[in-house]
Amino acid sequence: MTQATGEDKTEAPRVSVVIVAYRSGPTLAACVERLAAQSFRDFELVLVDNASPDGEAQGVAAAHPFARLIENPDNRGFAAAMNQGAQAARGRWLALLNPDAFPEPDWLEALIAAAARHPKVRSFTARQLMDDDPSVLDGLGDVMSGPCIPYRGGYMRPDPGDTPEGYVFSPCGAAMLIDRALFLGLGGFDETFFCYCEDVDLGYRLQLAGEPTVVVPKAVIRHVGSASSGGPKSEFAVFHGTRNRFWVLVKDTPWPLLPLVLPLHLLAVLVISTRVEGRKQVPVVLKAYRAAFKDIGLALAGRKRAQAQRRVSAWAIARAMTWNLQDLRGRRPVIRPIAPSRPAAP
């Protein structure tokens, strides 16, 4: 296998790993050290720095010759910076990785092997474990519930180990592999989201386009989560997560499902807001919905583009979601089996 590729443009690598750094601190260095130890070597690293004040990205790029550094003069947001990295990438495959995600040595090898096993699939996601306790799941693919409340499948549940590969609703942007031409053809991440739920929106648009996502449990990362934004319960995370979750509903839900999904969504948010933890976040949630409606034109413009790319029925989308409220309540993984291929007729 060829060595990890830096500035040499004579031969494109098979995979381009894209990482966006912003106030990533020591997690970025640890992440790239894990990349340097990958068993699969035919990759480059495109590191996009969103004007981090700590200089960590520059130090990491200097220490690893397979990295190409893109420096932005200001913070463009995760979605825009990822798109920027994808445009600069040279590989057939994009491996999108968070700076607080630490891949196991065979992470890339397992993803590429899965791509070879499933030649008609162009989107894959990893098995994510909590970094501070790898016996606990951070996620087995993203799940979309009937009320349009997405969640990482199995989040905070015991890790079941190497479960069979299967279809999930969408890949988690913390550690995913996607065909670069497909990513760019769908428009990449929606830059109006800035950050949070941009991967769910992309995954929903993959579903609309009839492009499945397979979870690869042998491709393992350990994930800190929200390391650059103050944690998953910070005001920043709650605001952007709430606003963008509603925009996903507006953009991507096929019209026949909207009259059902919209009231279920609002009811679910109301129920969540009555819980002890939810009550603390009510002011931020209300602020997020005001912002969502104020700029609803952005979501409606995105809806026009997303629905124009739809190639499957609303019924197919409904079947890819979970309507079991116990799945949502328990954050249970929802993985649908891959049917064995039929042998060719004699």
Short mmCIF file of the C-alpha atoms (twelve columns), coordinates in Angstrom:
data_MODEL
# 
_entry.id   MODEL 
# 
loop_
_atom_site.group_PDB 
_atom_site.id 
_atom_site.type_symbol 
_atom_site.label_atom_id 
_atom_site.label_alt_id 
_atom_site.label_comp_id 
_atom_site.label_asym_id 
_atom_site.label_seq_id 
_atom_site.Cartn_x 
_atom_site.Cartn_y 
_atom_site.Cartn_z 
_atom_site.pdbx_PDB_model_num 
ATOM 1   C CA . MET A 1   0.000   0.000   0.000   1 
ATOM 2   C CA . THR A 2   1.127   3.554   -0.645  1 
ATOM 3   C CA . GLN A 3   2.086   5.812   2.184   1 
ATOM 4   C CA . ALA A 4   -0.162  8.558   3.562   1 
ATOM 5   C CA . THR A 5   -0.075  11.452  1.135   1 
ATOM 6   C CA . GLY A 6   0.840   15.051  1.871   1 
ATOM 7   C CA . GLU A 7   1.446   17.722  -0.759  1 
ATOM 8   C CA . ASP A 8   2.406   15.283  -3.545  1 
ATOM 9   C CA . LYS A 9   -0.222  15.719  -6.250  1 
ATOM 10  C CA . THR A 10  1.152   13.159  -8.723  1 
ATOM 11  C CA . GLU A 11  -1.187  10.416  -7.523  1 
ATOM 12  C CA . ALA A 12  -4.469  10.939  -5.740  1 
ATOM 13  C CA . PRO A 13  -4.976  8.955   -2.525  1 
ATOM 14  C CA . ARG A 14  -7.889  6.584   -2.176  1 
ATOM 15  C CA . VAL A 15  -9.213  8.363   0.930   1 
ATOM 16  C CA . SER A 16  -9.180  11.973  2.048   1 
ATOM 17  C CA . VAL A 17  -9.670  12.380  5.798   1 
ATOM 18  C CA . VAL A 18  -11.153 15.795  6.573   1 
ATOM 19  C CA . ILE A 19  -10.969 17.300  10.065  1 
ATOM 20  C CA . VAL A 20  -12.245 20.723  11.076  1 
ATOM 21  C CA . ALA A 21  -10.416 22.289  14.002  1 
ATOM 22  C CA . TYR A 22  -11.704 25.056  16.254  1 
ATOM 23  C CA . ARG A 23  -10.521 25.373  19.830  1 
ATOM 24  C CA . SER A 24  -9.778  21.661  19.615  1 
ATOM 25  C CA . GLY A 25  -6.927  21.762  22.117  1 
ATOM 26  C CA . PRO A 26  -5.081  18.531  22.853  1 
ATOM 27  C CA . THR A 27  -7.795  16.294  21.388  1 
ATOM 28  C CA . LEU A 28  -6.726  17.284  17.859  1 
ATOM 29  C CA . ALA A 29  -3.145  16.120  18.395  1 
ATOM 30  C CA . ALA A 30  -4.382  12.822  19.866  1 
ATOM 31  C CA . CYS A 31  -6.792  12.349  16.951  1 
ATOM 32  C CA . VAL A 32  -4.098  12.859  14.306  1 
ATOM 33  C CA . GLU A 33  -1.690  10.599  16.193  1 
ATOM 34  C CA . ARG A 34  -4.318  7.834   15.855  1 
ATOM 35  C CA . LEU A 35  -4.568  8.585   12.147  1 
ATOM 36  C CA . ALA A 36  -0.812  8.292   11.791  1 
ATOM 37  C CA . ALA A 37  -1.083  4.770   13.250  1 
ATOM 38  C CA . GLN A 38  -3.725  3.535   10.774  1 
ATOM 39  C CA . SER A 39  -3.109  0.154   9.149   1 
ATOM 40  C CA . PHE A 40  -4.635  1.499   5.919   1 
ATOM 41  C CA . ARG A 41  -2.126  3.999   4.525   1 
ATOM 42  C CA . ASP A 42  -3.507  5.262   1.220   1 
ATOM 43  C CA . PHE A 43  -4.931  8.493   2.601   1 
ATOM 44  C CA . GLU A 44  -4.272  12.172  2.983   1 
ATOM 45  C CA . LEU A 45  -5.397  14.488  5.773   1 
ATOM 46  C CA . VAL A 46  -7.080  17.779  4.926   1 
ATOM 47  C CA . LEU A 47  -7.080  19.825  8.117   1 
ATOM 48  C CA . VAL A 48  -9.260  22.940  8.048   1 
ATOM 49  C CA . ASP A 49  -8.614  25.428  10.839  1 
ATOM 50  C CA . ASN A 50  -11.456 27.843  11.625  1 
ATOM 51  C CA . ALA A 51  -9.228  30.573  13.053  1 
ATOM 52  C CA . SER A 52  -8.539  28.740  16.305  1 
ATOM 53  C CA . PRO A 53  -6.742  30.989  18.789  1 
ATOM 54  C CA . ASP A 54  -4.657  28.144  20.240  1 
ATOM 55  C CA . GLY A 55  -2.438  27.415  17.206  1 
ATOM 56  C CA . GLU A 56  -2.969  23.682  17.718  1 
ATOM 57  C CA . ALA A 57  -3.780  22.981  14.066  1 
ATOM 58  C CA . GLN A 58  -0.570  24.591  12.848  1 
ATOM 59  C CA . GLY A 59  1.513   22.528  15.268  1 
ATOM 60  C CA . VAL A 60  -0.225  19.295  14.290  1 
ATOM 61  C CA . ALA A 61  0.190   19.967  10.556  1 
ATOM 62  C CA . ALA A 62  3.883   20.705  11.022  1 
ATOM 63  C CA . ALA A 63  4.359   17.421  12.880  1 
ATOM 64  C CA . HIS A 64  2.589   15.245  10.294  1 
ATOM 65  C CA . PRO A 65  3.684   15.545  6.648   1 
ATOM 66  C CA . PHE A 66  0.572   13.729  5.372   1 
ATOM 67  C CA . ALA A 67  -1.544  16.711  6.492   1 
ATOM 68  C CA . ARG A 68  -2.546  19.627  4.285   1 
ATOM 69  C CA . LEU A 69  -3.580  22.671  6.305   1 
ATOM 70  C CA . ILE A 70  -6.260  25.143  5.214   1 
ATOM 71  C CA . GLU A 71  -6.364  28.234  7.429   1 
ATOM 72  C CA . ASN A 72  -9.513  30.359  7.542   1 
ATOM 73  C CA . PRO A 73  -9.352  33.976  8.699   1 
ATOM 74  C CA . ASP A 74  -12.493 33.488  10.810  1 
ATOM 75  C CA . ASN A 75  -14.754 30.745  12.140  1 
ATOM 76  C CA . ARG A 76  -16.847 29.636  9.154   1 
ATOM 77  C CA . GLY A 77  -18.637 26.942  11.135  1 
ATOM 78  C CA . PHE A 78  -18.280 23.172  10.979  1 
ATOM 79  C CA . ALA A 79  -20.544 22.677  7.941   1 
ATOM 80  C CA . ALA A 80  -18.857 25.262  5.712   1 
ATOM 81  C CA . ALA A 81  -15.350 24.205  6.726   1 
ATOM 82  C CA . MET A 82  -16.125 20.543  6.034   1 
ATOM 83  C CA . ASN A 83  -17.398 21.516  2.580   1 
ATOM 84  C CA . GLN A 84  -14.212 23.473  2.066   1 
ATOM 85  C CA . GLY A 85  -12.145 20.427  2.969   1 
ATOM 86  C CA . ALA A 86  -14.219 18.200  0.678   1 
ATOM 87  C CA . GLN A 87  -13.633 20.564  -2.229  1 
ATOM 88  C CA . ALA A 88  -9.885  20.492  -1.615  1 
ATOM 89  C CA . ALA A 89  -9.771  16.709  -1.134  1 
ATOM 90  C CA . ARG A 90  -8.354  14.459  -3.865  1 
ATOM 91  C CA . GLY A 91  -9.512  11.019  -2.775  1 
ATOM 92  C CA . ARG A 92  -12.466 9.060   -4.165  1 
ATOM 93  C CA . TRP A 93  -13.689 8.607   -0.574  1 
ATOM 94  C CA . LEU A 94  -14.132 11.246  2.133   1 
ATOM 95  C CA . ALA A 95  -13.594 10.150  5.714   1 
ATOM 96  C CA . LEU A 96  -15.070 12.867  7.921   1 
ATOM 97  C CA . LEU A 97  -13.668 12.838  11.425  1 
ATOM 98  C CA . ASN A 98  -14.186 15.046  14.473  1 
ATOM 99  C CA . PRO A 99  -11.061 16.343  16.212  1 
ATOM 100 C CA . ASP A 100 -12.245 14.740  19.462  1 
ATOM 101 C CA . ALA A 101 -12.730 11.311  17.838  1 
ATOM 102 C CA . PHE A 102 -9.921  8.798   18.257  1 
ATOM 103 C CA . PRO A 103 -9.963  6.003   15.656  1 
ATOM 104 C CA . GLU A 104 -8.721  2.502   16.360  1 
ATOM 105 C CA . PRO A 105 -5.767  1.452   14.145  1 
ATOM 106 C CA . ASP A 106 -7.966  -0.512  11.720  1 
ATOM 107 C CA . TRP A 107 -10.766 2.102   11.497  1 
ATOM 108 C CA . LEU A 108 -10.061 3.125   7.901   1 
ATOM 109 C CA . GLU A 109 -9.216  -0.419  6.868   1 
ATOM 110 C CA . ALA A 110 -12.585 -1.646  8.178   1 
ATOM 111 C CA . LEU A 111 -14.504 1.099   6.372   1 
ATOM 112 C CA . ILE A 112 -12.757 0.503   3.050   1 
ATOM 113 C CA . ALA A 113 -13.294 -3.247  3.395   1 
ATOM 114 C CA . ALA A 114 -17.010 -2.612  3.950   1 
ATOM 115 C CA . ALA A 115 -17.109 -0.430  0.836   1 
ATOM 116 C CA . ALA A 116 -15.647 -3.345  -1.120  1 
ATOM 117 C CA . ARG A 117 -18.243 -5.753  0.305   1 
ATOM 118 C CA . HIS A 118 -21.099 -3.387  -0.543  1 
ATOM 119 C CA . PRO A 119 -20.185 -1.874  -3.932  1 
ATOM 120 C CA . LYS A 120 -23.625 -0.273  -4.366  1 
ATOM 121 C CA . VAL A 121 -23.421 1.562   -1.026  1 
ATOM 122 C CA . ARG A 122 -21.666 4.920   -0.929  1 
ATOM 123 C CA . SER A 123 -22.168 5.996   2.697   1 
ATOM 124 C CA . PHE A 124 -20.832 4.268   5.827   1 
ATOM 125 C CA . THR A 125 -20.702 5.078   9.521   1 
ATOM 126 C CA . ALA A 126 -18.609 3.789   12.418  1 
ATOM 127 C CA . ARG A 127 -19.234 2.269   15.828  1 
ATOM 128 C CA . GLN A 128 -18.613 5.028   18.348  1 
ATOM 129 C CA . LEU A 129 -17.649 4.401   21.966  1 
ATOM 130 C CA . MET A 130 -17.447 6.876   24.823  1 
ATOM 131 C CA . ASP A 131 -13.821 7.879   25.252  1 
ATOM 132 C CA . ASP A 132 -13.987 7.948   29.044  1 
ATOM 133 C CA . ASP A 133 -15.707 4.528   29.190  1 
ATOM 134 C CA . PRO A 134 -15.343 2.428   26.021  1 
ATOM 135 C CA . SER A 135 -17.771 -0.172  27.386  1 
ATOM 136 C CA . VAL A 136 -20.532 2.384   26.668  1 
ATOM 137 C CA . LEU A 137 -21.793 3.344   23.222  1 
ATOM 138 C CA . ASP A 138 -21.595 6.843   21.838  1 
ATOM 139 C CA . GLY A 139 -23.566 5.669   18.803  1 
ATOM 140 C CA . LEU A 140 -24.258 2.972   16.212  1 
ATOM 141 C CA . GLY A 141 -25.450 5.177   13.384  1 
ATOM 142 C CA . ASP A 142 -28.063 7.924   13.612  1 
ATOM 143 C CA . VAL A 143 -31.760 7.163   14.031  1 
ATOM 144 C CA . MET A 144 -34.675 9.341   12.884  1 
ATOM 145 C CA . SER A 145 -37.792 8.977   14.996  1 
ATOM 146 C CA . GLY A 146 -41.344 9.646   13.814  1 
ATOM 147 C CA . PRO A 147 -41.484 13.039  15.590  1 
ATOM 148 C CA . CYS A 148 -38.310 14.070  13.701  1 
ATOM 149 C CA . ILE A 149 -36.204 13.907  16.852  1 
ATOM 150 C CA . PRO A 150 -32.917 12.344  15.689  1 
ATOM 151 C CA . TYR A 151 -30.554 10.586  18.047  1 
ATOM 152 C CA . ARG A 152 -27.389 8.503   17.971  1 
ATOM 153 C CA . GLY A 153 -28.436 4.889   18.159  1 
ATOM 154 C CA . GLY A 154 -27.500 3.272   21.469  1 
ATOM 155 C CA . TYR A 155 -26.142 6.476   22.998  1 
ATOM 156 C CA . MET A 156 -25.103 5.737   26.634  1 
ATOM 157 C CA . ARG A 157 -26.160 2.098   26.339  1 
ATOM 158 C CA . PRO A 158 -23.744 -0.846  26.828  1 
ATOM 159 C CA . ASP A 159 -21.583 -1.582  23.806  1 
ATOM 160 C CA . PRO A 160 -22.879 -4.781  22.157  1 
ATOM 161 C CA . GLY A 161 -19.583 -5.405  20.368  1 
ATOM 162 C CA . ASP A 162 -19.192 -6.471  16.753  1 
ATOM 163 C CA . THR A 163 -22.836 -6.690  15.746  1 
ATOM 164 C CA . PRO A 164 -23.704 -7.444  12.097  1 
ATOM 165 C CA . GLU A 165 -23.526 -4.645  9.561   1 
ATOM 166 C CA . GLY A 166 -26.857 -3.157  8.574   1 
ATOM 167 C CA . TYR A 167 -28.703 -0.139  7.259   1 
ATOM 168 C CA . VAL A 168 -29.157 2.910   9.487   1 
ATOM 169 C CA . PHE A 169 -31.040 6.103   8.780   1 
ATOM 170 C CA . SER A 170 -27.983 8.324   8.539   1 
ATOM 171 C CA . PRO A 171 -24.249 8.461   9.288   1 
ATOM 172 C CA . CYS A 172 -22.842 10.355  12.249  1 
ATOM 173 C CA . GLY A 173 -20.542 13.139  11.088  1 
ATOM 174 C CA . ALA A 174 -18.055 12.358  13.872  1 
ATOM 175 C CA . ALA A 175 -16.682 9.392   11.899  1 
ATOM 176 C CA . MET A 176 -18.164 8.579   8.513   1 
ATOM 177 C CA . LEU A 177 -17.041 7.507   5.043   1 
ATOM 178 C CA . ILE A 178 -18.833 8.819   1.971   1 
ATOM 179 C CA . ASP A 179 -18.196 8.884   -1.737  1 
ATOM 180 C CA . ARG A 180 -16.807 12.347  -2.474  1 
ATOM 181 C CA . ALA A 181 -18.772 12.733  -5.724  1 
ATOM 182 C CA . LEU A 182 -21.984 11.840  -3.888  1 
ATOM 183 C CA . PHE A 183 -21.263 14.288  -1.071  1 
ATOM 184 C CA . LEU A 184 -20.560 17.141  -3.474  1 
ATOM 185 C CA . GLY A 185 -23.426 16.178  -5.776  1 
ATOM 186 C CA . LEU A 186 -25.901 16.527  -2.902  1 
ATOM 187 C CA . GLY A 187 -24.458 19.935  -2.050  1 
ATOM 188 C CA . GLY A 188 -22.434 18.790  0.947   1 
ATOM 189 C CA . PHE A 189 -23.433 19.981  4.387   1 
ATOM 190 C CA . ASP A 190 -25.994 22.783  4.661   1 
ATOM 191 C CA . GLU A 191 -23.887 25.783  5.642   1 
ATOM 192 C CA . THR A 192 -26.860 27.662  7.122   1 
ATOM 193 C CA . PHE A 193 -26.785 25.126  9.981   1 
ATOM 194 C CA . PHE A 194 -23.306 26.353  11.039  1 
ATOM 195 C CA . CYS A 195 -22.920 23.237  13.218  1 
ATOM 196 C CA . TYR A 196 -25.073 20.506  14.803  1 
ATOM 197 C CA . CYS A 197 -27.527 18.292  12.875  1 
ATOM 198 C CA . GLU A 198 -25.809 19.031  9.568   1 
ATOM 199 C CA . ASP A 199 -24.948 15.321  9.394   1 
ATOM 200 C CA . VAL A 200 -28.568 14.328  10.112  1 
ATOM 201 C CA . ASP A 201 -29.718 16.668  7.343   1 
ATOM 202 C CA . LEU A 202 -27.191 15.135  4.944   1 
ATOM 203 C CA . GLY A 203 -28.306 11.647  5.969   1 
ATOM 204 C CA . TYR A 204 -31.945 12.542  5.386   1 
ATOM 205 C CA . ARG A 205 -31.063 13.845  1.929   1 
ATOM 206 C CA . LEU A 206 -29.209 10.597  1.256   1 
ATOM 207 C CA . GLN A 207 -32.432 8.766   2.128   1 
ATOM 208 C CA . LEU A 208 -34.435 11.035  -0.183  1 
ATOM 209 C CA . ALA A 209 -31.986 10.308  -2.990  1 
ATOM 210 C CA . GLY A 210 -32.255 6.549   -2.412  1 
ATOM 211 C CA . GLU A 211 -28.669 6.280   -1.131  1 
ATOM 212 C CA . PRO A 212 -28.433 3.915   1.868   1 
ATOM 213 C CA . THR A 213 -26.012 4.146   4.799   1 
ATOM 214 C CA . VAL A 214 -24.417 1.050   6.344   1 
ATOM 215 C CA . VAL A 215 -23.054 0.959   9.890   1 
ATOM 216 C CA . VAL A 216 -19.736 -0.886  10.165  1 
ATOM 217 C CA . PRO A 217 -19.335 -2.072  13.777  1 
ATOM 218 C CA . LYS A 218 -15.741 -3.230  13.153  1 
ATOM 219 C CA . ALA A 219 -14.776 0.389   12.379  1 
ATOM 220 C CA . VAL A 220 -14.363 1.774   15.887  1 
ATOM 221 C CA . ILE A 221 -13.663 5.215   17.286  1 
ATOM 222 C CA . ARG A 222 -13.660 6.593   20.814  1 
ATOM 223 C CA . HIS A 223 -15.454 9.919   20.999  1 
ATOM 224 C CA . VAL A 224 -15.369 12.742  23.526  1 
ATOM 225 C CA . GLY A 225 -18.257 14.740  21.998  1 
ATOM 226 C CA . SER A 226 -18.873 18.524  21.864  1 
ATOM 227 C CA . ALA A 227 -15.313 19.165  23.055  1 
ATOM 228 C CA . SER A 228 -15.139 22.472  21.143  1 
ATOM 229 C CA . SER A 229 -18.568 23.813  22.117  1 
ATOM 230 C CA . GLY A 230 -18.776 23.478  25.883  1 
ATOM 231 C CA . GLY A 231 -20.437 20.058  26.052  1 
ATOM 232 C CA . PRO A 232 -23.755 18.643  24.754  1 
ATOM 233 C CA . LYS A 233 -25.843 20.613  27.280  1 
ATOM 234 C CA . SER A 234 -24.177 23.989  26.725  1 
ATOM 235 C CA . GLU A 235 -26.331 26.905  25.566  1 
ATOM 236 C CA . PHE A 236 -24.498 26.888  22.227  1 
ATOM 237 C CA . ALA A 237 -25.172 23.178  21.653  1 
ATOM 238 C CA . VAL A 238 -28.824 23.327  22.763  1 
ATOM 239 C CA . PHE A 239 -29.575 26.397  20.645  1 
ATOM 240 C CA . HIS A 240 -28.040 25.098  17.417  1 
ATOM 241 C CA . GLY A 241 -29.284 21.555  17.970  1 
ATOM 242 C CA . THR A 242 -32.876 22.699  18.571  1 
ATOM 243 C CA . ARG A 243 -33.006 25.188  15.702  1 
ATOM 244 C CA . ASN A 244 -31.336 22.872  13.205  1 
ATOM 245 C CA . ARG A 245 -33.451 19.877  14.209  1 
ATOM 246 C CA . PHE A 246 -36.550 21.876  13.291  1 
ATOM 247 C CA . TRP A 247 -34.968 22.970  10.015  1 
ATOM 248 C CA . VAL A 248 -34.276 19.300  9.181   1 
ATOM 249 C CA . LEU A 249 -38.004 18.652  9.595   1 
ATOM 250 C CA . VAL A 250 -38.954 21.601  7.393   1 
ATOM 251 C CA . LYS A 251 -36.364 20.852  4.701   1 
ATOM 252 C CA . ASP A 252 -36.473 17.127  4.357   1 
ATOM 253 C CA . THR A 253 -39.833 15.687  5.399   1 
ATOM 254 C CA . PRO A 254 -41.798 14.668  2.288   1 
ATOM 255 C CA . TRP A 255 -45.115 16.469  1.988   1 
ATOM 256 C CA . PRO A 256 -47.343 13.408  2.685   1 
ATOM 257 C CA . LEU A 257 -45.606 12.977  6.062   1 
ATOM 258 C CA . LEU A 258 -45.563 16.631  7.150   1 
ATOM 259 C CA . PRO A 259 -49.117 16.778  8.602   1 
ATOM 260 C CA . LEU A 260 -48.216 13.845  10.852  1 
ATOM 261 C CA . VAL A 261 -44.609 14.647  11.731  1 
ATOM 262 C CA . LEU A 262 -44.959 18.356  12.543  1 
ATOM 263 C CA . PRO A 263 -47.494 18.036  15.410  1 
ATOM 264 C CA . LEU A 264 -45.638 14.987  16.747  1 
ATOM 265 C CA . HIS A 265 -42.422 16.999  16.761  1 
ATOM 266 C CA . LEU A 266 -43.934 19.922  18.662  1 
ATOM 267 C CA . LEU A 267 -45.574 17.557  21.140  1 
ATOM 268 C CA . ALA A 268 -42.292 15.721  21.711  1 
ATOM 269 C CA . VAL A 269 -40.441 18.992  22.341  1 
ATOM 270 C CA . LEU A 270 -43.158 20.011  24.814  1 
ATOM 271 C CA . VAL A 271 -42.861 16.707  26.678  1 
ATOM 272 C CA . ILE A 272 -39.065 16.936  26.794  1 
ATOM 273 C CA . SER A 273 -39.327 20.503  28.111  1 
ATOM 274 C CA . THR A 274 -41.441 19.374  31.084  1 
ATOM 275 C CA . ARG A 275 -38.713 17.083  32.408  1 
ATOM 276 C CA . VAL A 276 -36.280 18.273  35.054  1 
ATOM 277 C CA . GLU A 277 -33.340 18.666  32.681  1 
ATOM 278 C CA . GLY A 278 -35.581 20.018  29.937  1 
ATOM 279 C CA . ARG A 279 -37.030 22.769  32.137  1 
ATOM 280 C CA . LYS A 280 -33.550 24.232  32.621  1 
ATOM 281 C CA . GLN A 281 -33.210 24.607  28.856  1 
ATOM 282 C CA . VAL A 282 -36.627 26.125  28.073  1 
ATOM 283 C CA . PRO A 283 -35.330 29.719  27.610  1 
ATOM 284 C CA . VAL A 284 -32.699 28.510  25.127  1 
ATOM 285 C CA . VAL A 285 -35.193 26.260  23.326  1 
ATOM 286 C CA . LEU A 286 -37.631 29.165  22.912  1 
ATOM 287 C CA . LYS A 287 -34.807 31.349  21.622  1 
ATOM 288 C CA . ALA A 288 -33.901 28.620  19.125  1 
ATOM 289 C CA . TYR A 289 -37.462 28.340  17.789  1 
ATOM 290 C CA . ARG A 290 -37.709 32.111  17.427  1 
ATOM 291 C CA . ALA A 291 -34.523 32.017  15.378  1 
ATOM 292 C CA . ALA A 292 -35.806 29.043  13.367  1 
ATOM 293 C CA . PHE A 293 -39.010 30.856  12.381  1 
ATOM 294 C CA . LYS A 294 -37.258 34.183  11.830  1 
ATOM 295 C CA . ASP A 295 -35.021 32.578  9.196   1 
ATOM 296 C CA . ILE A 296 -37.514 29.982  7.976   1 
ATOM 297 C CA . GLY A 297 -36.901 31.187  4.418   1 
ATOM 298 C CA . LEU A 298 -33.468 29.530  4.540   1 
ATOM 299 C CA . ALA A 299 -35.049 26.180  5.424   1 
ATOM 300 C CA . LEU A 300 -37.746 26.559  2.777   1 
ATOM 301 C CA . ALA A 301 -35.140 27.298  0.110   1 
ATOM 302 C CA . GLY A 302 -33.258 24.216  1.262   1 
ATOM 303 C CA . ARG A 303 -36.493 22.229  1.094   1 
ATOM 304 C CA . LYS A 304 -36.928 23.101  -2.557  1 
ATOM 305 C CA . ARG A 305 -33.481 21.727  -3.341  1 
ATOM 306 C CA . ALA A 306 -33.821 18.639  -1.125  1 
ATOM 307 C CA . GLN A 307 -37.218 17.601  -2.469  1 
ATOM 308 C CA . ALA A 308 -36.020 18.105  -6.042  1 
ATOM 309 C CA . GLN A 309 -33.423 15.386  -5.338  1 
ATOM 310 C CA . ARG A 310 -35.978 12.926  -3.941  1 
ATOM 311 C CA . ARG A 311 -36.014 9.605   -5.774  1 
ATOM 312 C CA . VAL A 312 -38.006 7.468   -3.312  1 
ATOM 313 C CA . SER A 313 -41.562 7.493   -1.998  1 
ATOM 314 C CA . ALA A 314 -42.695 9.057   1.260   1 
ATOM 315 C CA . TRP A 315 -43.583 5.520   2.353   1 
ATOM 316 C CA . ALA A 316 -39.947 4.448   1.875   1 
ATOM 317 C CA . ILE A 317 -38.828 7.349   4.064   1 
ATOM 318 C CA . ALA A 318 -41.407 6.446   6.723   1 
ATOM 319 C CA . ARG A 319 -40.148 2.849   6.765   1 
ATOM 320 C CA . ALA A 320 -36.551 4.043   7.275   1 
ATOM 321 C CA . MET A 321 -37.631 5.936   10.414  1 
ATOM 322 C CA . THR A 322 -38.693 4.427   13.726  1 
ATOM 323 C CA . TRP A 323 -42.246 4.995   14.968  1 
ATOM 324 C CA . ASN A 324 -41.695 3.094   18.203  1 
ATOM 325 C CA . LEU A 325 -41.544 5.687   20.967  1 
ATOM 326 C CA . GLN A 326 -39.654 3.203   23.142  1 
ATOM 327 C CA . ASP A 327 -36.790 3.396   20.651  1 
ATOM 328 C CA . LEU A 328 -36.662 7.177   21.088  1 
ATOM 329 C CA . ARG A 329 -37.091 7.044   24.853  1 
ATOM 330 C CA . GLY A 330 -34.336 4.466   25.276  1 
ATOM 331 C CA . ARG A 331 -32.171 5.708   22.395  1 
ATOM 332 C CA . ARG A 332 -32.149 2.188   21.055  1 
ATOM 333 C CA . PRO A 333 -30.171 1.449   17.889  1 
ATOM 334 C CA . VAL A 334 -32.286 0.828   14.811  1 
ATOM 335 C CA . ILE A 335 -30.296 -1.281  12.345  1 
ATOM 336 C CA . ARG A 336 -32.062 -2.973  9.479   1 
ATOM 337 C CA . PRO A 337 -30.562 -6.189  8.069   1 
ATOM 338 C CA . ILE A 338 -28.905 -6.282  4.681   1 
ATOM 339 C CA . ALA A 339 -30.651 -8.826  2.499   1 
ATOM 340 C CA . PRO A 340 -28.233 -11.397 1.033   1 
ATOM 341 C CA . SER A 341 -27.617 -10.918 -2.670  1 
ATOM 342 C CA . ARG A 342 -29.321 -13.414 -4.915  1 
ATOM 343 C CA . PRO A 343 -27.153 -15.589 -7.162  1 
ATOM 344 C CA . ALA A 344 -27.305 -14.798 -10.837 1 
ATOM 345 C CA . ALA A 345 -29.722 -16.860 -12.904 1 
ATOM 346 C CA . PRO A 346 -28.068 -19.682 -14.903 1 
# 
